[in-house]
Amino acid sequence: MAGLRHLSSAVPVTWALCTGLTPIEPSARPDIKPVTNELMRIKSLGLRCPYTCAKNVTFTKGPEMPNAPTLGNKQPKPKAVGKQPHLPTFAPQRSSSVPGHPGFEEALDKTLKAAQSRYTGGLSPIALGTAWSDWALHLSSAPGKQLQLARKAMDKSARLSRYAASCATHGVTERCITPLPQDRRFRDAAWQKWPFNLIHQAFLLNQQWWYNATTDVEGVTQQHENVVSFAARQILDVFSPTNFIATNPEVLAKTAATGGMNLVNGWMNFIEDASRQANGDKPVGAEAFEVGVNLAVSPGKVVFRNRLIELIQYAPTTNTVRPEPILIVPAWIMKYYILDLSAQNSLVKYLTSQGFTVFMISWKNPDADDRDLGMEEYRTLGVMEAVDATSTICGADQLHAIGYCLGGTLLSIAAAKMARDEDDRIKTLTLLATQTDFTEAGELTLFINDSQLTYLEDMMWDKGYLDAKQMAGAFQLLRSNDLIWSRMVHDYLIGERTPMIDLMAWNADATRMPYRMHSEYLRRLFLNNDLAEGRYFVDDRPIVISDIRSPVFLVGTVHDHVAPWKSVYKFNLLSDTEVTFVLTSGGHNAGIVSEPGHPHRHFRQDTAHLSATYTDPDTWYDQTPPQDGSWWPALAEWLSQKSAKPVAPPKMGAKSKGLAPLCDAPGTYVFQQ
């Protein structure tokens, strides 16, 4: 009876709480505190009101609720009870829908999918099944394609037979199939000896046949074809002869040379890795790298902090600096200090040594309380408040903005909004491995469709964020040969550890992604491509990249599997300004961390002026000669050309303007796990 009494008295409060029409103070109604506490918990999980008895309800606002929606014509005055705040009254409308409990049903679906995702690695079985069905059904109704595959199978068998006969009679002979340039599994000379030459050639021919089988099937959608081909490649990689002791000559040679101790060491390595993963510890060797000790050591101060960012101002290292400060917006998918790694490969240190005042955003590692932070909060609380603080401290009318990866995409959105509103504080825009058009966003698009995104959203709904391990798993799948299987062979079969380096230690220091932000990012940008197609709204108005008039320094990397360089290059199709495009060697991370003196580095660079006609990426590549060395000096020179004459360095922070230094760099947010 007590529970019924609580529920009865709390019904008006229940509706107000679950619809968000007015804040509830439990202290004002102690009789309903047990119910309101439970409802607050339910609302924090994103559930609808569990006491709903009709889907369509008319709410009217009370006299103290000027912002509450009015969906009905009548506005009866609510009765006041003691100090109870004014609450909306309501009346059910007639509805053809059957009354039910949509909150419970929706929660049941989400909970089931969240539990299921723990066993599927976050991949939607329905999305995969749909892709497979599309391919299988079209292939089954294509006798011509089936005949072609049968002929290819016979041709490959004949090639392998001739190769085997040639090896038996002439010894070493030319391969019948050559591995792809990026496939480094069979480079050792031992793979050219009998019987391993025949084993690995058979595997490559089989792999090639499955590629033929999963591609160019008429009627299959392009994404389904890509998914099926990708899945077939992942399965084949599991059974690569490099992954087994008996079929890997390098492992056999090591076993013979060490008397089997490599396998003992490999087993110990496996146990240690499994133990560390179970305990949530970082990988072996990462303990040798510590933030603030030998990582992120550039001196500076945290001069601004809000619930989402810390802004670091780095100490000047020259007697004079350019009057325009540099604001760096890193991605929040990982920690900011990839741009301030060790002393010898810190972009921050390099830029300060070239006479620039550098500011860096350090993002908070979000948790369940941040589930409702969206792209707009990241723009306003992140980029815009950092721009305001940087401009205030330096007293500068303009600044140089640098964005990296996802941070660059957000910076592009902020810059387009500022340009639309005639805010010209961004003097130049530098985008590192940044995409603004997502139509050719690489193999990440394999995981982007409505089915997969809904599954991912349900998985995040349970916790309020996407866990770092789940993101890492997706990126590892894109390069399973390099990041999964080759490592397992080296660590567990060869029995040797790959030495830990600063970049690997940074990569192990992962972050989470808020539920709302990650969903918006994937749907609005990857799935719908709203930014490139003029449908991305900020403050209820669309923004477009072509509004940006600041000159742009755009950097892509040759072997980028996250932001393919041709996708980065698409910025040229959207922009209406001068763009200097740089294509550097390396991948998404190593290509950006490319300090002067780094061996085997080279890059291409050319500028498309405002009056120039469009050049496609392949033609640009052929026409632009490579240059040896790092691209960092090219960036510093470009920034210097766009800057005014040097002046005395600004002070650290601006105490008189409410921006006093709070603590030493690297701050506190970077230590959040």
N, C-alpha and C positions, 0 to 999 in steps of 0.2 A: 504493500500500500504506500509505503514511503517513496518507493521508486516511482509509482504512478503519480503521486502528488508532485514530485519534482518534475516529472515529464509534463504534467498538465500545466503547471505554472510557467514552464519554460518554452511552451510552443511558440509564442510570439518572438521570443528571443532567439529561438532556434532558427526561425525563418530569416530573421535579420542577419544572424551570424553566417548562415550558410550561403546567403546571397550577397553578402558584403555590403549591405545597404547602410549599416551604421555600426560603429564599434560598440562592444559590450563590455561593461565593467562588472565582473562577478561580485565585486565588493558591494555594488549597489543592490544586488539581488542575491543575498547569501542562500536563499532557499533553492536557487537553481545552479549553484556552483558546481555540483557534481556533473550536471548535464553539460554546462558550458565548457568545462575542462575537456570532456570527451569530444565535444563538437570541435573545439580548437584543434585537437589532435587529428580528427578526421579531415578538417579543412586543410591542415598542413600537408596532408597526404594527397590532396587533390580530389577527395571524394565529394560527391554531392550529399545533400542532407538525407540521412537514412530514414527520416520520419516523413518523407514526402508522400502525399497521398494523391496528388494530381500533378501532371506535367506542366499544365498551363495555369499560372496563378497571376492575378492582377495585384500589383503593389501600388500603394499610394503613399506619398511622402507626408510626414508630419511637419509641423511649423518650424522645427529646429533642424530639418534635413533638406536644405535648399538644393543639394546636389543629388538627391535620390531620384531615380527615374520614376516618372508617372506614366503608367501604362493603362490607366482607367480614367473615366470621366469624373467619377465622384471622389471627393476627398473628405471623408469623415474625420472629425477631430479625435485623436486618440485620447484615451483617459489616462490621467497621470496618477501614479500610485506612489505616494511618498516622494522620494528623490529619484524615482525611476526615470531614465531618459525617454524622450518621445520615441516610440517604435512604430514602424509601418504597419498598417492594418492590411488585411488581404482577404480576398474572396475567390474561391475556386471558380474557374470558367468551365463551361461545357466543353468537353473534348471528345473527339472520336477515338482517341487512343485509349488503350486499355491501361488503367492505373497499375502502377508497379513500383519497383524499387530500382531505378536506373543506376543509382550510386553503387549499390551492392553488386549489380550485374557487371557494371563496368570494372569495378575493383576486382571481381572474380576473374575476368578475362586478363586483366593486366597482371594480377598475381600469378596466374598460371603461366603466362608467357615469360615473366621474369624468372620463375623457377626453372622453366624449360631452357632458358638461355644459358644457364650455368653448364649445361651439358652440350650445347651446340656452339659454344664459342661466340655467342652473340649473332650467329648467322640464322636467318629465318629459314626453317625447313620448308615452309610453303613457297617462299621466293625461289629457293633452289629447286624444289619439286616442279614449280611452274616452268622454270627455264628448261629443265630436263625434259618435261613433257612436250614442250614446244619443239625442241630439237628431235626427240624420239619419234613423235607423231609425223613430223614432216619428213624425216628420213625414211620412216616405214612406208610412206606413200610416194617415194621417189625411186623407182626401180633403176632409173638411169644413174643416179648417184650411187646406188648400191653396186651396180655393175662397175662403175668407175673405181670404187673402193676395193672391190674384188680384184680388179686388174692391177691396181697399185699394190695390193698385198702380194700378188704373184710376182710382180716386177721386183719388189723389195726382197722377196725370198730368193729370187734368181740372182740378184746382185750380191746378197750375202753368201750364197753358195759359191759364186765365182770368186768372191773375196777369200773365202775359206780355202778353196782349191789353190788359189794363187799363193796364199800364205804357206800352205803345206808343201808346195813345190819350189817356191822361190824365196821363202823366208819373209823378210820384211817387205811389204808392198804398200802402195798408196791406198789410203782409206777410201772406202766406198761411200762414206758420208762424213762430212766435216762438222764438228760441233759449232753452234752459233758463237759469235765473237764474245758474248758475255758469259758463256758456259765454260768455266775454268776447271771442271771436275776431272777432265781426262787429259790434262796437259803434261803430266809426268811421263817420262819416256817408258816407264814400266808398262803403261797401257798399250804400247805398241808390240809387246811380246805375247807369244802364244801362252795360254788361251784367252788372255785378257783383252787382246785386240778384237777377237771375235765376239766376246761378251759385250763389250761396250759398243761395238758397231751394231750389234743386234738390238741393243737397247735404244740407240739413237734412231734406227730405222723404225722401230715400234713407236717411238715418240712422234716421229714425223708422220706416221700413218694415222695416229690418233688426232693429230692436228688437222690432217686432211678430212678426217671423219667428222670433226666437230665444227668445221668452217665451210662456208659456201654451200650450205643446204638451203635451197630456195624456200622462202616463206618464213624462215626463222627470223625473229626480230634481232637487231644488231646487239642489243644488250644481252639477250638470252644466249646468243651465239658466244659472246665474250665470256659469259659466266660459265657455260658448259666447257668451253675450251680451257678456261682457267682452272676449273675443277678437275678436268682430265689431267692437266699438267701437274697439279698438286698431288694427285693419286700416283701418277707415274714417278714423280720425284721420290715418293716413299720407297719405291722398289728399285731405285737406281743402284747399280752394282757397287757404287762407291760406299753405300751404307752398310755393307755386309762384309764381315771378316774374310770369308772364303772367296769373295769375288773382287776384293780390292787389293791389288798387288802392293800398294804402298803400306797398307796395314800389315800384310803378311811379311814384308821385308822388315818392318819395324819389330814385329813379334819375334822373328828369327834372330834379329840383332840383339834384342834385350832379354831373350829367354822368356818372353811372355809378360815381363814386368810392365809393359805399356798397357796391357789389359787390366792389370792390377791397379795401376795408377788411374786408368780411365774409370774403373769402377769406384774408386775413392773419390774421384772428381764428381761422378754422378751422384753419389750419396751426399757429398757436400752441397752440391747445387740444389738437390731436392730438399735438403734440410733448410737451406737459406730461403728457398721459395716458400716452404711451408710456414716459416717463421716471419715472412715478410721482410727479410734482410736483403741488403743490396748484394750484387754479385761479387765474386772473389776479386780482390784487388781494388775495389772501389773505396775501401777504407783509407787507402793511401792518398786519396784526394778529398780535401775538406774545404767547403765553402768558407771564405774569409781567411783561410790559411794559405792554400796554394791554388785556389780557384776564386774568381771574383774578388781580386785583391786590389784593384785600382782604387786609390784613396778618394773618398768623397763623403757626402752627408745626405741623409734622408731629409728632404726639406718640405715634404708634403705627404700626408697620409689620409686616406679615406677608407671606406669599408672594402674597396676593391683594389686599390693600388698604393704603392709607395713610390714616390718620385725621388730619384737619386740625382744629385748634382755632383759631378766629379771635379776634383781639384785641378786647377790649371797647372800645366807643366812648362809653359812658356811665359815670357815677360809680357807679351801682348797676345790678344786673341781677336778673332773676327767678331764684329759686333753682333752678328746673327748667331744665336746658339743653335745647337743641334739637339733635337728631341728624337729619341729612338723609341719606337713602339714595337717590342718583340711579340712573338706569338705567346699565348698563354697555355698552349697545349704542352709546353715544356718550360723550364725555368729560364729566366732572362739571360743568365750568365754565359750562354753559348757565345754571346758577343763580348764577353769579358772573361774568357777562360784563363789560361795561365798567362804569366807575364809576357811570354814570347809570342803569343798568338791572340792577343786581346785587341779587338777592333776599337774598343773604348780607349785603351792606352794609345793606340796608333793615332786616332783622331785628335786626342788632346795634345799629342806631341807635334801635330801639324798646326797647332794654334787655334783650336776650336774649343768652345765651352760646350760640354756634352752633358745632356740629361738623359736618364733612362727610366722607363717604367718597369717596376717590379710588381707583377700581378699576385694577388692573393690566390692561394690554392683553395678553391671553393669546396664547401661541404654541403650537407643536407640543408642547412639554413639558407643557402644561396640558390636553391633550386629554381627560383623565379627570376633570377637575373637573366636578362635577354641581351640581344645585340645592341639595343638602344642604351641600356645601362652601361654596357662596355664602352660605347661611344661617348656618353656624357660623363660618367664617373671616371672613365679611363682617359681617352684621348683629349677630350675638351678641357677637363679640369687640369690635365697636365700641360696643355697649351697655355691656359690662363696663368698657371703658376710659373711656368718657364718665362713667359713674357713679362710677368710682374717682377721676377727676381732680376732679370737682365735689363729691364727697362727698354726692351727692344720692340720695335713695331712689327718685325717679321722674324721668322726662324726657318731653319732647314729641318724638314721632317723626314725621318727614315723609318720604314716599316719592313718587318721581316715576316714572311709566310702569312699566317692568319692575321698577324698584327698589321701587315701591309694591306690586306684586304679591308680591315677595319679602318685603317688610316685613309685609304682611298674613298671609303664611304664618308668619313668625316670631312675630307678635303672637298669632295663634291658638294656636300651640304654647305660648307663654308663658302665655296665659290658661288653657289646658287643664291646665298644670302648676302653676297658682296662682302664677305669677311676675307681680307687678303693677307692674313697674318702668315700663311704658309708661302715662303718665298720660293723654295724648291721642294720637290718631292722625290725621294729615293725609295724604290721598291725592290726588295731583295726576295727572289723566289716567290713572287706574289702573283696570284691569279685574280682577275676581275671578270673574266669570261670563263664559264665552267663547262662549255660544250665538249671540250677535249681535255678533261682534267685527269687523264691517265687511268690506271687500273683501279684507283679509288672509286671510280664511277661504277665498278662492278657491284658495289654494296649500296648503290643509290637507286632505289625505286620506292614506290609507295608501300609495298609489302614489307620490304626490309626496314624502311624508316619507321613504320608503325611498330614493328617488332623491337627495334632499337629504343624507341620512345617508351614502350612498355617495360623494357629492361631497365631504363633509367628511372622510370616512375617509382620503382620500389625504393630506391636509395636517394633519389633527387639529384643524381649526377652520374656521369659515365666514368667508371673506374679507369685508372691509368693502365692497369694490366690488360683491360679489354682493348684499349686503343693500341697498345704496343703489339698485341697479337695480330691485329688487322694489318699493321705496317710490316710485320715480319712475314706474313703470308705473301705480300707483294714481292718479296725477295727471299723466298723460302730457301733457295739454294745457298745464298750467301749468309743469311741470318739464322737459319735453323739447321739444315742438314750438314753443311760444311763445318759448322761449329761443333756439332755432335760428333762428327768423324774425328775432328782434330782433338777435341777434349776427352772423348770417351773411348775411341778406338786407337788413335795414335798415343793418347795418354799425356798430351802436353797442353798447357794452358796458353791461351793467347794473352800476351802482356796487356794489362789495363793501361789505357791512356786517358788524358783529360776529357777528350770528346766522348769516349765510351762511359766514363764516370758521370758526365753530364746527362747522357742519354738514359742512364739508369735512375736519374732523379726526376721522375715523372710527376705529372699533376693530374687533376681531375677536370672534368668539363661540366658546367651546370646543365641541368635538364633542359630548361627553356632555351638557353643560348645555343646549345648544341643542336637542338631540334630546329630552331630558326635558321641556323647557319646551314645545315644540310638541306632543309626544304627550300628556303628562299634563294640560296645561292647555288648549291650543287644540283638540286632537282629541278627547280623552276628557272634558274639563271636570271632572276629578277634584276640584279644589278646591271647586267649587260643589256637587258632588253627594256629598261626604263620603267620597271614595275616596283622598284625598291623605294618604299616611302619612308621619309623622315619628317616628323612633324606634319603628317597628313598631306605631304606633297612629295612627288617623285623626285629623285635625284638622278643625274646622269654624269658619267665620267667626262663627257665632252665639255662640261662646264669648267673643268679644271684648266686654268691658264698658266699655272706655274710650270716651269721646265721640269722634265722628269728624267731621272737616271734609273734605268730599268735593268735589273740583273737576273739572268737565268743561268742554270747550270746544266751541263751536257747530260749527265746521268741522273737526273732528278726523277724519282718515281712518285713523289708527292705532288710536285708542281712542274710537270714537263715543260721544257723551255719553249716549245711551240705554243703551249697554252699561255704561258707568261707573255709571249710575244704578241698575243692577241690584243694586248693593251693598245697597240698601234691602231687597231681597227676602231677603238672606242674613243680615242683621245683627239683633241683639237689643239695640240700644243707641241712644242719641241720635245722629242724623245731621243735620249741617248741610250741605245741598247747595248748591253755587255753580255756576252756568252762566255762563261768561264768553265774550265775543266772541273771535274769532281761531281759530287752529288748534292743533295738538298742541304746537307749540313757542312760536309767537308769542302764543298765548293765555295761556300760563304766564308768559312774560317780558312782564309787563304792568305796568310800573312806574307809580307815580302821576305824572300829567302827560302820559302817553302819549295822543296825540289819538285820538278816535273809539273809545274803549274804553267798554264798558258790561257789566253783569253782572246776574244775578238771584240771589237768595239767600233760602232759607227753611230752617227747622229742623223736622225730624220728631222729636218727643219720643217717649220709650219707650212711652207710652200711646196714641200716635196710630195711626190706621188707615192702611193703605197708600194712597198716591196714585200713579196711573200717570204716566209722564213727560209725556205730552201734556197731561193735566189740570194737572199741576204747572206746566208752561210757561205755560198760559193763565191760571192763577191767580196767578202770581208776577210782579209788575211789574218792569220793568228799572230799573236804577240807573246813572247816568252815572259814569264814572271807573274806576279800577283796583280789583281785588278784594284787593290786598295789605293795605290798611288794615283791611279786614274780617277777614282772617286774624290780623293783629297784635292787634286788639281781642279776638277770640275766644280767642287764646292767653293774653292778659293776664287775661281773666276766669277762665280755668282754672288760673291760677298763684297762688302765694303772694306775700307782700309782698316787695319788692326787698331785696337784700342786697348786700354788697360783692362785686365780681367775683372769681372763683377765679383762682389762679395759672395760668400757662401750663404745662401738663403737671404731673406729680407725680413728681419724680425719686426721692424716697424710696420710692416704690411701683413703681419700675421703668418709669415712663412719662415719662422725661426728653425734652424737645424734641429731635428728631433733625435737623431742618433747617427753613428758612423755607418758608412756603407760596409757591407751589402744590405743592411737593414734587417728587418725581422720577418717579412713575408716569405723571403726566399728559403727560410728554414722550416716552413710549414710542410708537414708530411701528410 
